[in-house]
Amino acid sequence: MTHGADFGLRTLSGGQLSFQVEAFLAIETGATPDLIVERAHSVRDVFAVIRQAPVGGPVELQINQNGTLYCSLTIPAAATVSNSVAGAALPPLIPGARLSLDILMVGPSNPGADLTVIIRL
């Protein structure tokens, strides 16, 4: 057990998975190639960063595990970092599962650019 705020059990496997979208964003299902989970993992947290902030509205993202919603993230207008979803609120990653990224909404004046979504294990 850790002495952190969530008192989580750490497996010491560490690492992270990430999705990256270069250039300007657009509303898109399957915005990046899917990631395949190699073995079961608990997740520490999930968040997104963007190099060029959206203007006029937020960027809304959805991460799916085997086509089912895993978590949602929002990067507010004029911001470069999303909310962070704690892993304690998420199910574990399943061995062999396909993780995918959908972009549900982008800023209407400027959609934002150079997105990275990070899943810390």
Beta strands, then each sheet from edge to edge (+ up, - down):
strand 1: 16-24
strand 2: 35-36
strand 3: 45-52
strand 4: 59-65
strand 5: 68-75
strand 6: 85-86
strand 7: 98-105
strand 8: 113-120
sheet 1: 1+ 8- 3+ 6-
sheet 2: 2+ 7- 4+ 5-
end
